[in-house]
Amino acid sequence: SACLVGSEMCIRDRQNPKRIIINDPLEDVTVEYYPRFLTNIEAKMLYDCLSKQVSWQREKVCIENQLVEPPRLVAVLGDSGLHYQYVGSTKVASGWLPELLTVIIRIKKKILFRIR
C-alpha cells in the first residue's frame, strides 16, 4: 500500500510488511522505518545511556532576527572532530558513545549504508 503526505511518498514493503519507506523527492531523502528494531529493554537502556552520558545543551537560534530558545536539548555526536552545519552555526562532533555505536553497527548491517 502507499500514501502521499505532502511531498512524501509512504510505501509499505510487500516483502516485509513491517518495513515502511518514506521517500521525499523534493529533499532527495528516503527514510526506512523498522518498527521494533530495538526491543523495549534495548530502547530503555539506550535512552537511559543517552540521558545520562551525553552533554545535552539548550541553544538559542535566530528566527526572524530574534534569538529564540527552542524547547529541545541538542548534542552533536558523530565521528570525532567532524564539523556539522546547523541553524547557521558550525558544531563539532564529540565522538560516539559505545552503546550508540552498537546500534549504528546493527543499522549498517540492516541497510548496508555508511552513516556519518
C-alpha positions in Angstrom: 0.0 0.0 0.0 1.1 3.6 -0.5 0.0 7.1 0.6 1.1 10.6 -0.2 1.7 13.0 2.7 2.7 16.5 1.5 5.5 15.8 -0.9 6.4 12.5 0.8 5.5 9.1 -0.6 5.0 6.4 2.1 5.2 2.8 0.8 4.7 -0.4 2.8 7.2 -3.0 1.7 5.2 -6.0 0.3 8.0 -8.5 1.2 8.4 -7.1 4.7 5.0 -5.5 5.8 6.5 -4.1 9.0 9.0 -2.0 6.9 7.8 1.4 5.9 9.7 3.5 3.3 9.3 7.3 3.3 10.6 9.0 0.1 10.7 12.8 -0.2 11.7 13.6 -3.8 11.9 17.3 -3.1 14.6 16.8 -0.5 16.2 13.7 -2.2 15.7 11.8 1.0 14.5 8.3 1.7 13.8 7.0 5.3 13.2 3.4 6.1 11.3 2.8 9.3 11.6 -0.6 11.0 9.1 -0.9 13.9 10.6 -2.7 16.9 14.1 -2.6 15.6 15.2 -2.3 19.2 13.4 -4.3 21.9 11.7 -2.3 24.7 14.6 -3.2 27.0 17.3 -2.1 24.5 15.4 1.1 23.8 15.1 1.9 27.5 18.8 1.1 28.1 19.8 3.4 25.2 17.6 6.2 26.3 19.0 6.0 29.9 22.5 6.0 28.5 21.9 9.0 26.2 20.1 10.8 29.0 23.0 10.4 31.5 26.2 10.3 29.4 25.6 12.9 26.7 26.2 16.6 27.4 22.9 18.0 26.3 22.6 21.8 25.9 19.8 24.2 25.2 21.0 26.5 22.5 19.4 29.7 21.1 18.7 30.1 17.4 18.0 33.2 15.4 14.5 33.2 13.9 13.3 36.3 12.1 16.1 38.4 13.7 15.3 37.3 17.2 17.1 34.9 19.5 14.8 32.1 20.5 15.4 29.2 22.8 13.7 26.2 21.3 12.1 23.7 23.7 14.6 20.9 22.9 18.0 19.9 24.0 20.9 19.5 21.5 24.0 17.4 21.4 26.4 16.7 18.5 27.5 13.1 18.3 29.4 11.7 15.3 32.9 10.9 14.1 35.3 12.8 16.5 36.2 16.2 15.1 33.7 16.1 12.2 32.1 19.5 11.6 28.3 19.9 11.1 26.4 23.0 10.0 23.2 23.5 12.0 21.0 26.6 12.0 23.7 28.9 10.9 26.5 27.7 13.2 29.2 25.1 13.0 29.2 22.3 15.5 32.0 19.8 16.2 31.1 16.2 16.9 32.2 14.9 20.3 32.5 11.2 19.1 30.3 8.2 19.5 29.2 6.5 22.7 30.0 2.8 22.6 26.3 2.0 23.2 25.3 4.1 20.2 28.0 2.5 18.1 26.4 -0.9 18.8 23.1 0.3 17.4 24.8 2.0 14.4 26.5 -1.3 13.5 23.1 -3.0 13.6 21.6 -0.3 11.4 24.5 -0.6 8.9 24.0 -4.3 8.6 20.3 -3.8 8.1 20.5 -1.2 5.4 24.1 -1.6 4.1 24.8 2.1 4.2 27.6 4.3 5.6 26.4 6.6 8.4 28.4 9.7 9.4 
